[in-house]
Amino acid sequence: MKDLSLPEPIEAYFEADRRDGQAVARCFTADATVFDEGRTHAGLAAIEAWKTAASAQFSYLAEPFALEQKDRKYIVTSRVTGDFPGSPVDLQYAFTLERGKISSLEIKP
């Protein structure tokens, strides 16, 4: 992450992802959505619950290594390593930013 110049809300997300669900939720707008593993999580409470559940199930570390911008989306490719089946895996995180926070995030292989 140190070699990439990530927009501040995205850098804050990856830092918060190392901590807990509350820290992650603070990176988002009040009406934000996260799409991950076929499910949509809408609103701060749902986003916090999503992150808390993911952290309880597996320990992992996401390390961003590529960034591109397409229209209003920032696409970050990150290597995710942990104690989950298939580790490590490269995932794409598609962020939409609004007013200095994340308004949507889609995570896909």
N, C-alpha and C positions, 0 to 999 in steps of 0.2 A: 504494500500500500504506500510505502514511503516514496517509491519511484513514480507513482501516478499522481496527477494533479486532479483529484476528485473534487467536485463541488462540495462545499462545506456540509450541506445536509446529508449527502451520501457518505462522506467520510465519517460523520457523526453516527450514521446508522451502523456502519461496520465496527466502529468502536463500541457502540452500545450492544451490538450482537454478542460481544465477548462477555457481557455482564448479565443482564436479566430482562424480563419482559417489560417491566416498567420503563427501563432506560430506552428500550427499542420503541415503545409506544410514544415516548416524548419526541421522537424524531418525525412524527406524522401529524398532518392536519386532523382536525376533529372528525371530518367525514371521509377520511382516507380508506382505501381498500388495499388488501394484500391478496394476491392469487398465488397459491402454492399447493403443489400435489393435488391438483384437481378441485380445490376448494377455495371459495372466496371468504375473506374475513373482513367485515366492514365495521368501521368505527374503532375508537381507541381501546375500548374494553375487549373487543374481539381480537384485535391485534396483539394486545398484551397476553391474552389467553393462548393465542397461537404460538407466540414465542416461548411462553412458559412451558407449554406442553412439549414443544420440540426440544427444548433444553432438558426436560425431565427424561425424555425418551433416549436421547443420544448426546454424547459430548462431541463437539466438533469445533473446528476453526475455519473460518472463511477468509481467504487471502486474495484480494483483488489483484489482477495482473493486466487487465486490458480495459480500455474505456473508448466508447464511440458515441457520437450523438446523432440521432435520427429524428428529425423534426423536433418535437418537444420532449422526446425521451432520451435519457442517458442509459446506455447499455453497458453494464459492467460485467466482465467475465471474471469469475472467481474460482479458485481451486478450494474445494471444501474437503477437509480431511478430518476423520473422526472414527468413532467406534460403531459405525453403521455399515450395513452390507453394501459392498461396492465401492468403499472408500479407497482412494480419493476419487472425486468426481468434479468436473468443471461445470459450473452452473452459470447461466446468464440471468442477471438481475436487471429488469427494465424499470427504471425509476421515472416518474413524472413529478416535477417539483412545482410548488406553488407557495408564494409568500415565505420563502426561506425554510420550508418544510417539505416532506414527501407527501404527495397527494395520492399516489398509487405506486404499487410495486408488484411486478409479476416475476416470479422465479420459475425458470424452466431449464431443462438439460440442454 
